[in-house]
Structure formats: structure tokens, C-alpha cells
Amino acid sequence: MPTNLKLDDKLIEATVTLGKFKSKQEAVNTALAEFVHRRQRQRILDLVGKIAFDPKWDYKKMRRGRSCSLPERTCSSAPSRSGMA
């Protein structure tokens, strides 16, 4: 989608140089993607202290008791392609 933006030329050039990008577009797209990922991680950190945690909960025990509802080839108990379990 073509967009006209008034951007700081020095900041763009520094980004292109620092990131060793081939184009300004690649630099801007990468910077935007990194910004989004960073903000998404921050949202997860905002949950700290808001979710009840039981230190006695054994998630490994829960996983062992689960039956596999996926196709056989994706279950951990399914034989490998070489025929060996």
C-alpha cells in the first residue's frame, strides 16, 4: 500500500546503516515489525501478578494423563517413519 510519510531523514539513514538494510522500505518495515513484537511482549508482562499461580501444580503430570487427539503421526507415542518407536 503506497503511503506518503514525512520521516526524519537522519533517523532513516541511521536505521539503514545500523541494520545493514538494502533499502529504506526494508528498514521501515523491519522497524515496524520489531515495534509490534516488542509491544506484544510488553502486554504479556502486564499480566504479571494478575494471574493466580499454584506452585504445587504439576503440568508434566497433566500432560502425561492426556490422550492424544491428533493424527497418529503427530503423537509422541506413534512409531517413527523408520518403524522404530
C-alpha positions as CSV (number, residue, x, y, z in Angstrom):
1,M,0.0,0.0,0.0
2,P,1.7,3.2,-1.1
3,T,1.9,5.7,1.7
4,N,3.5,9.2,1.9
5,L,5.1,9.9,5.3
6,K,7.3,12.7,6.5
7,L,10.1,10.9,8.2
8,D,13.3,12.0,9.9
9,D,16.0,11.5,7.2
10,K,18.8,11.2,9.7
11,L,16.9,8.6,11.6
12,I,16.1,6.6,8.5
13,E,19.7,6.7,7.3
14,A,20.9,5.6,10.7
15,T,18.5,2.7,10.7
16,V,19.5,1.6,7.2
17,T,23.2,1.8,8.2
18,L,22.9,0.2,11.6
19,G,20.6,-2.6,10.3
20,K,22.6,-3.0,7.1
21,F,19.4,-2.8,5.1
22,K,19.4,-2.6,1.3
23,S,16.5,-0.1,1.2
24,K,14.7,2.5,3.3
25,Q,11.5,0.4,2.9
26,E,13.1,-2.7,4.3
27,A,14.4,-0.7,7.3
28,V,11.0,0.9,8.0
29,N,9.1,-2.4,7.6
30,T,11.6,-4.2,9.9
31,A,11.4,-1.4,12.5
32,L,7.6,-1.5,12.5
33,A,7.6,-5.3,12.9
34,E,10.1,-5.1,15.8
35,F,7.9,-2.4,17.4
36,V,4.8,-4.6,17.2
37,H,6.6,-7.6,18.6
38,R,8.0,-5.6,21.5
39,R,4.6,-4.2,22.4
40,Q,3.0,-7.6,22.2
41,R,5.6,-8.9,24.7
42,Q,5.0,-6.0,27.0
43,R,1.3,-6.8,27.0
44,I,2.2,-10.3,28.3
45,L,4.4,-8.7,31.1
46,D,1.4,-6.6,32.1
47,L,-0.2,-9.8,33.3
48,V,2.4,-10.4,36.0
49,G,0.7,-10.6,39.3
50,K,-2.8,-10.8,37.8
51,I,-2.9,-14.5,37.2
52,A,-3.2,-16.9,40.1
53,F,-0.3,-19.4,40.2
54,D,-0.3,-22.6,42.2
55,P,3.3,-23.7,42.9
56,K,2.1,-27.2,43.6
57,W,0.6,-27.6,40.1
58,D,2.4,-30.4,38.1
59,Y,1.9,-29.5,34.4
60,K,4.1,-32.6,33.4
61,K,1.7,-34.9,35.2
62,M,-1.3,-33.3,33.4
63,R,0.4,-33.8,30.1
64,R,1.1,-37.5,30.8
65,G,-2.5,-38.1,31.6
66,R,-3.7,-36.6,28.3
67,S,-4.7,-38.8,25.4
68,C,-3.6,-37.8,22.0
69,S,-6.4,-36.5,19.9
70,L,-4.2,-35.7,16.9
71,P,-3.5,-38.0,14.0
72,E,-1.2,-40.9,14.8
73,R,1.9,-39.5,13.1
74,T,1.9,-36.4,15.3
75,C,1.5,-38.3,18.6
76,S,4.7,-38.8,20.7
77,S,3.8,-42.5,21.2
78,A,3.4,-43.1,17.4
79,P,6.2,-45.1,15.7
80,S,8.7,-43.1,13.8
81,R,8.9,-43.3,10.0
82,S,11.8,-45.8,10.2
83,G,9.5,-48.2,12.1
84,M,11.2,-47.8,15.4
85,A,9.3,-46.4,18.4
